[in-house]
Amino acid sequence: MSRALSNTAYSSLALYVEYLFGLIASIVIARALLPSDMGIYSLLVWVVANAIVVANAGITMGAIKFIAELRGAGRSDATALLVQRLRRMQRNMLLIVIVALCAIFAFAHGRIAPGVELWVLGVLILSVAFRAPYMFNIAVLKGSQDFRSTAVVAVIGASLNLALVILAWAKAATLPVYVVVYALSSLVFYLVSEWRASRFARIAADSDAALSPELETRMRHHLRVVAFTTVFGTIGSSEIELLSLNLLSDAAHAGLFKVANAVAAGVALLLPGILSAQLLPMMASAQGRSQDEANRRFVDMTVWLYVLGAPLIAAGAVFADHAIEWLYGNAYAEAAPEIGRAHV
């Protein structure tokens, strides 16, 4: 019970710090860039986010599930070998994604990011190289139910990112500078997460454990299924409108959409996110003990997600239409009516 409460506390800290500081940073960037440049910047960040999803291709979900499952079954000795195996797969996928991004930016630079210099896109690709392994490290820590480390990573990374964004704003920086800030924060997130997850590399060097053939088979099947559903599901639901608006309308409309969607999604995320961040490792650990325990845990967690999430969604539907102008300024006033619709 005390472990669950501790995990909840650290998970909550990581979630709220990362979201709150990220929200403040996005507000500062939006006020500095205004809708047109904000639309281009948001599209570039969207490209990075989806490149990371493809690079990880379900590997992070597999890391959370199978590390937690091994620990629940008392096989902690095999987790380091599992991490080593999955990390190698992730690095191979990351290399493929980086090559693909280079080709896309080389041939479609003018359509995706008009007016943005090529060196800025190079910095953006560097961000992918840092953020993909950072996300893998976070998955390893979550699978180990080491939410204290995820909180440490979130607090250090989000704090430095916010400080750099505020400094850039104070210096009246333009879009390329904010891309550089994004890359620097990506490097920090990676270094801190690597520090917290590095113990698995040391354990792997000293371990002679092996993964069972049954686990190998299940892991391959899981990665094939989850890779497909994660990549296509995430790309289809992760602000793909930014791409359409930039290509078919204009960047200013994309900036307005980004602001409205960020507030609406954040309101719906906040309270349920405390529990949903823990759901996969808790379920996998419970399943490692027995299917009945996993079934009970699933029902309990689902009920709490509904109970805790409903008030936030209701509050967003009532008050969110007044939030845009106060947070982002008059330049984004046209985005306000869309927030209320997003919650209904």
Beta strands, then each sheet from edge to edge (+ up, - down):
end
